[in-house]
Amino acid sequence: MSNNAKPATKTEILKSLSDQTGLSKKEVTSILDGLNDIIKRELGKKGAGVVTVPGLVKLKVVNKPATKGGMRPNPFKPGEMMEVKPKPARRVVKALPLKSLKDMAAS
């Protein structure tokens, strides 16, 4: 990969999809907005917690439990203790690439 390659902007992606599919830019935008709504609904509190974008990526919500604070061994300086702050419970979204996406990146 060259160092001066820039990632495509949203406008460039919409134009490229519009050219490839024969749909107007507005139609492509509405499709992506619909996909956004599906992901929001599925990953929300009442959703299944998992959504797959076919051929690309699987998104899933992982519920991380709360952690207590206190003194723990420092992994970088053996024998030394370090103070760890407590963290609240949280929901984290994980993106898992599917095989076809991995193959695209490899070639």
LOVOVO-129578 format. One line per 8 residues: number of its first residue (from 1); for each residue x, y negated, z of N, C-alpha, C, CB. Coordinates in nm, 2 decimals, always signed. Atoms other than C-alpha are relative to their C-alpha. Glycine has a CB too. Example, Ala and Ser with C-alpha at 12.3 -4.5 7.8 and 13.67 -1.06 7.14 Angstrom:
# residues 2
1) +0.09/+0.12/+0.00/+1.23/+0.45/+0.78/+0.09/-0.12/+0.00/-0.10/+0.00/+0.12  -0.09/+0.11/+0.00/+1.37/+0.11/+0.71/-0.08/-0.11/+0.08/+0.04/-0.05/-0.14 $
# end
This chain:
# residues 107
1) +0.08/+0.12/+0.00/+0.00/+0.00/+0.00/+0.09/-0.12/+0.00/-0.10/+0.00/+0.12  -0.08/+0.12/+0.00/+0.14/-0.34/-0.09/-0.04/-0.10/+0.11/-0.01/-0.07/-0.14  +0.02/+0.09/-0.11/+0.18/-0.61/+0.17/-0.09/-0.12/-0.04/+0.13/-0.05/+0.05  +0.07/+0.12/+0.03/+0.01/-0.88/-0.03/-0.15/+0.03/-0.05/+0.07/-0.08/-0.11  +0.14/-0.03/+0.03/-0.32/-0.69/-0.10/-0.09/-0.05/+0.10/-0.01/+0.16/-0.02  +0.09/+0.06/-0.10/-0.61/-0.87/+0.06/-0.13/+0.09/-0.01/-0.03/-0.15/-0.04  +0.12/-0.07/+0.00/-0.93/-0.70/+0.17/-0.11/-0.08/-0.07/-0.05/+0.03/+0.15  +0.10/+0.06/+0.08/-1.24/-0.77/-0.04/-0.10/-0.08/+0.10/-0.08/+0.10/-0.08 $
9) +0.10/+0.08/-0.08/-1.48/-1.04/+0.09/-0.14/+0.06/-0.02/+0.00/-0.15/-0.04  +0.14/-0.05/+0.01/-1.85/-0.98/+0.15/-0.06/-0.04/-0.14/-0.09/-0.07/+0.11  +0.05/+0.04/+0.13/-1.93/-1.18/-0.17/+0.06/+0.09/-0.11/+0.04/-0.14/-0.03  -0.06/-0.08/+0.10/-1.68/-0.97/-0.38/-0.06/+0.14/+0.01/+0.15/+0.01/+0.03  +0.06/-0.14/-0.01/-1.83/-0.64/-0.24/-0.14/+0.00/-0.06/+0.00/+0.04/+0.15  +0.14/+0.01/+0.05/-2.19/-0.76/-0.32/+0.00/-0.01/-0.15/-0.07/-0.12/+0.06  -0.01/+0.02/+0.14/-2.08/-0.86/-0.67/+0.04/+0.14/-0.07/+0.10/-0.11/-0.04  -0.05/-0.12/+0.05/-1.90/-0.53/-0.73/-0.12/+0.11/+0.00/+0.12/+0.06/+0.08 $
17) +0.11/-0.10/-0.01/-2.20/-0.32/-0.61/-0.11/-0.04/-0.10/-0.06/+0.00/+0.15  +0.11/+0.05/+0.10/-2.44/-0.54/-0.82/+0.04/+0.05/-0.14/-0.01/-0.15/+0.01  -0.04/-0.04/+0.13/-2.23/-0.47/-1.13/+0.00/+0.15/-0.02/+0.15/-0.05/-0.02  +0.00/-0.14/+0.01/-2.20/-0.10/-1.06/-0.14/+0.06/-0.01/+0.08/+0.06/+0.11  +0.13/-0.06/-0.01/-2.56/-0.03/-0.99/-0.10/-0.07/-0.10/-0.05/-0.02/+0.14  +0.09/+0.07/+0.09/-2.73/-0.28/-1.23/-0.11/-0.07/+0.08/-0.06/+0.10/-0.09  +0.09/+0.07/-0.09/-2.92/-0.43/-0.93/+0.04/-0.14/+0.01/-0.02/+0.07/+0.13  -0.04/+0.14/-0.02/-2.93/-0.80/-0.86/+0.07/-0.01/+0.13/-0.13/-0.09/-0.01 $
25) -0.07/+0.03/-0.13/-2.72/-0.95/-0.58/-0.10/+0.00/+0.12/+0.08/-0.13/-0.01  +0.10/+0.01/-0.10/-3.04/-1.01/-0.38/-0.05/+0.14/+0.04/-0.12/-0.08/-0.04  +0.05/-0.14/-0.03/-3.15/-0.64/-0.41/+0.11/+0.07/+0.08/-0.03/+0.07/-0.13  -0.11/-0.07/-0.07/-2.80/-0.52/-0.30/+0.00/-0.05/+0.14/+0.13/-0.02/-0.07  +0.00/+0.06/-0.13/-2.81/-0.76/-0.01/-0.12/+0.06/+0.09/-0.02/-0.15/+0.00  +0.12/-0.06/-0.08/-3.16/-0.63/+0.10/+0.03/+0.15/+0.03/-0.13/-0.01/-0.08  -0.04/-0.14/-0.03/-3.03/-0.27/+0.08/+0.09/+0.01/+0.12/+0.06/+0.07/-0.13  -0.09/+0.00/-0.11/-2.74/-0.35/+0.30/-0.06/-0.05/+0.13/+0.12/-0.09/-0.03 $
33) +0.08/+0.05/-0.11/-2.97/-0.54/+0.54/-0.08/+0.12/+0.06/-0.09/-0.12/-0.03  +0.07/-0.12/-0.04/-3.19/-0.23/+0.55/+0.08/+0.10/+0.07/-0.08/+0.06/-0.12  -0.10/-0.09/-0.06/-2.89/-0.01/+0.63/+0.03/-0.05/+0.14/+0.12/+0.02/-0.09  -0.03/+0.06/-0.13/-2.80/-0.25/+0.91/-0.11/+0.02/+0.10/+0.02/-0.15/-0.02  +0.12/-0.02/-0.08/-3.16/-0.23/+1.05/-0.01/+0.15/+0.05/-0.12/-0.04/-0.07  +0.00/-0.15/-0.03/-3.14/+0.16/+1.04/+0.10/+0.03/+0.11/+0.02/+0.09/-0.12  -0.11/-0.02/-0.10/-2.81/+0.16/+1.23/-0.03/-0.06/+0.13/+0.13/-0.05/-0.05  +0.03/+0.07/-0.13/-2.93/-0.09/+1.49/-0.11/+0.08/+0.07/-0.06/-0.14/-0.03 $
41) +0.11/-0.08/-0.06/-3.25/+0.12/+1.55/+0.05/+0.13/+0.06/-0.11/+0.03/-0.10  -0.05/-0.14/-0.04/-3.07/+0.46/+1.57/+0.10/-0.01/+0.12/+0.07/+0.07/-0.11  -0.10/+0.01/-0.11/-2.79/+0.33/+1.80/-0.05/-0.08/+0.12/+0.13/-0.07/-0.05  +0.06/+0.08/-0.11/-3.02/+0.12/+2.02/-0.03/+0.09/+0.12/-0.12/-0.07/-0.04  +0.04/-0.08/-0.12/-3.14/+0.23/+2.37/-0.10/+0.11/-0.02/-0.05/-0.10/+0.10  +0.10/-0.10/+0.03/-3.44/+0.42/+2.23/+0.03/+0.09/-0.12/-0.13/-0.07/-0.02  -0.04/-0.08/+0.11/-3.26/+0.57/+1.93/+0.06/+0.13/+0.03/+0.09/-0.09/-0.09  -0.06/-0.13/-0.02/-3.10/+0.90/+1.88/+0.15/-0.01/+0.04/+0.00/+0.08/-0.14 $
49) -0.14/+0.02/-0.04/-2.75/+0.76/+1.94/+0.10/+0.04/-0.10/+0.02/+0.07/+0.13  -0.09/-0.04/+0.11/-2.61/+0.90/+1.62/-0.06/-0.04/-0.13/+0.03/+0.15/+0.01  +0.05/+0.03/+0.14/-2.64/+0.78/+1.26/+0.12/+0.03/-0.10/-0.05/-0.14/-0.02  -0.10/-0.04/+0.10/-2.46/+0.91/+0.95/-0.02/-0.08/-0.13/+0.00/+0.15/-0.03  +0.01/+0.07/+0.13/-2.38/+0.69/+0.65/+0.06/+0.11/-0.10/+0.09/-0.13/-0.01  -0.04/-0.12/+0.08/-2.37/+0.98/+0.39/+0.13/-0.02/-0.08/-0.11/+0.03/-0.10  -0.12/+0.00/+0.07/-2.03/+1.05/+0.26/+0.11/-0.09/+0.05/-0.02/-0.03/-0.14  -0.10/+0.09/-0.05/-1.85/+0.79/+0.46/+0.03/+0.02/+0.15/-0.06/-0.14/-0.02 $
57) -0.04/+0.01/-0.14/-1.88/+0.77/+0.84/-0.12/+0.04/+0.08/+0.04/-0.14/+0.04  +0.11/-0.03/-0.10/-2.08/+0.90/+1.14/+0.03/-0.09/+0.12/+0.01/+0.15/+0.05  -0.01/+0.09/-0.11/-2.15/+0.64/+1.41/-0.07/+0.06/+0.12/-0.05/-0.14/-0.04  +0.07/-0.05/-0.12/-2.23/+0.75/+1.76/+0.03/-0.08/+0.12/+0.03/+0.15/+0.02  -0.01/+0.07/-0.13/-2.29/+0.60/+2.10/+0.05/+0.09/+0.11/-0.13/-0.07/+0.04  -0.05/-0.07/-0.11/-2.08/+0.72/+2.39/-0.03/-0.08/+0.13/+0.15/+0.04/-0.02  +0.03/+0.07/-0.13/-2.20/+0.64/+2.74/+0.12/+0.02/+0.09/-0.13/+0.05/+0.06  -0.12/-0.01/-0.09/-1.89/+0.56/+2.96/-0.05/-0.03/+0.14/+0.11/-0.10/-0.05 $
65) +0.05/+0.03/-0.14/-1.96/+0.59/+3.33/+0.08/-0.11/+0.07/+0.02/+0.13/+0.08  -0.07/+0.11/-0.08/-1.86/+0.32/+3.58/+0.12/+0.07/+0.07/-0.10/-0.06/+0.11  -0.12/-0.05/-0.06/-1.51/+0.36/+3.73/+0.02/-0.09/+0.13/+0.12/-0.01/-0.09  -0.03/+0.07/-0.12/-1.41/+0.27/+4.08/+0.14/-0.07/-0.01/+0.00/+0.10/+0.12  -0.13/+0.07/+0.00/-1.12/+0.03/+4.15/+0.08/+0.07/+0.11/-0.02/-0.15/+0.03  -0.09/-0.05/-0.10/-0.83/+0.10/+4.38/+0.14/+0.01/-0.04/-0.05/+0.14/+0.04  -0.14/-0.01/+0.03/-0.47/+0.19/+4.38/+0.02/+0.14/-0.07/+0.09/-0.01/+0.13  -0.02/-0.12/+0.08/-0.35/+0.44/+4.12/+0.15/+0.00/-0.03/-0.08/+0.01/-0.13 $
73) -0.14/-0.01/+0.05/+0.00/+0.57/+4.01/+0.02/-0.07/-0.13/+0.05/+0.14/-0.01  -0.03/+0.07/+0.13/+0.15/+0.35/+3.74/+0.06/+0.10/-0.10/+0.10/-0.12/+0.03  -0.05/-0.10/+0.10/+0.20/+0.57/+3.43/+0.14/-0.04/-0.06/-0.10/+0.03/-0.10  -0.13/+0.05/+0.07/+0.49/+0.35/+3.30/+0.11/-0.02/+0.10/-0.03/-0.14/-0.06  -0.10/+0.01/-0.10/+0.68/+0.32/+3.63/-0.02/+0.11/+0.11/+0.01/-0.14/+0.06  +0.03/-0.10/-0.09/+0.68/+0.65/+3.81/+0.04/-0.04/+0.15/+0.07/+0.13/-0.04  -0.03/+0.03/-0.14/+0.66/+0.62/+4.19/-0.06/-0.13/+0.05/+0.14/+0.01/+0.03  +0.06/+0.13/-0.04/+0.50/+0.28/+4.18/-0.15/+0.00/-0.02/+0.06/-0.12/-0.09 $
81) +0.14/+0.01/+0.01/+0.14/+0.21/+4.25/-0.05/-0.13/-0.06/-0.06/+0.02/+0.14  +0.05/+0.13/+0.06/-0.08/-0.04/+4.06/-0.15/-0.01/+0.04/+0.02/+0.00/-0.15  +0.14/+0.02/-0.04/-0.42/-0.19/+4.14/-0.08/+0.01/-0.13/-0.02/-0.14/+0.07  +0.09/-0.02/+0.12/-0.70/-0.09/+3.90/-0.13/-0.07/+0.04/-0.02/+0.15/-0.04  +0.13/+0.07/-0.02/-1.01/-0.31/+3.87/-0.12/+0.09/-0.03/-0.01/-0.13/-0.08  +0.12/-0.08/+0.04/-1.36/-0.15/+3.88/-0.06/-0.04/-0.13/-0.10/+0.00/+0.12  +0.06/+0.03/+0.13/-1.54/-0.13/+3.55/-0.15/+0.05/+0.01/+0.07/+0.07/-0.12  +0.14/-0.05/+0.00/-1.92/-0.11/+3.50/-0.02/+0.10/-0.11/-0.09/-0.12/-0.02 $
89) +0.04/-0.10/+0.10/-2.10/+0.16/+3.30/-0.02/-0.08/-0.13/-0.12/+0.08/+0.04  +0.02/+0.07/+0.13/-2.11/+0.07/+2.93/-0.03/+0.10/-0.11/+0.13/-0.08/-0.03  +0.02/-0.08/+0.12/-2.21/+0.20/+2.59/+0.10/-0.04/-0.11/-0.15/-0.02/-0.05  -0.10/+0.03/+0.10/-1.94/+0.23/+2.33/-0.03/+0.07/-0.13/+0.14/+0.05/+0.05  +0.02/-0.06/+0.14/-1.98/+0.29/+1.95/+0.13/+0.06/-0.05/-0.07/-0.10/-0.09  -0.12/-0.06/+0.06/-1.74/+0.54/+1.80/-0.03/+0.03/-0.15/+0.03/+0.14/+0.08  +0.01/-0.03/+0.14/-1.69/+0.57/+1.43/+0.09/+0.12/-0.04/+0.04/-0.13/-0.09  -0.08/-0.12/+0.04/-1.59/+0.91/+1.30/+0.00/+0.01/-0.15/-0.07/+0.13/+0.06 $
97) +0.00/-0.01/+0.15/-1.48/+0.93/+0.93/-0.03/+0.14/-0.04/+0.14/-0.05/-0.05  +0.03/-0.13/+0.05/-1.62/+1.21/+0.73/+0.10/+0.04/-0.10/-0.14/+0.00/-0.07  -0.10/-0.06/+0.08/-1.42/+1.44/+0.51/+0.02/-0.08/-0.13/-0.03/+0.14/-0.03  -0.01/+0.07/+0.12/-1.49/+1.25/+0.19/+0.07/-0.13/+0.02/-0.13/-0.02/-0.07  -0.07/+0.13/-0.02/-1.37/+0.92/+0.34/+0.15/+0.03/+0.03/-0.06/-0.07/+0.12  -0.14/-0.03/-0.03/-1.05/+1.09/+0.47/+0.07/+0.03/-0.13/+0.01/+0.12/+0.09  -0.06/-0.03/+0.13/-0.99/+1.23/+0.12/+0.02/-0.13/-0.09/-0.09/+0.09/-0.08  -0.02/+0.12/+0.07/-1.04/+0.88/-0.03/+0.12/-0.08/+0.05/-0.13/-0.09/+0.01 $
105) -0.11/+0.07/-0.06/-0.79/+0.73/+0.21/+0.14/+0.07/-0.04/-0.01/-0.01/+0.15  -0.13/-0.08/+0.03/-0.53/+1.01/+0.13/+0.04/-0.02/-0.14/-0.03/+0.15/+0.03  -0.05/+0.01/+0.14/-0.53/+0.95/-0.24/+0.03/-0.14/-0.05/-0.10/+0.06/-0.09 $
# end
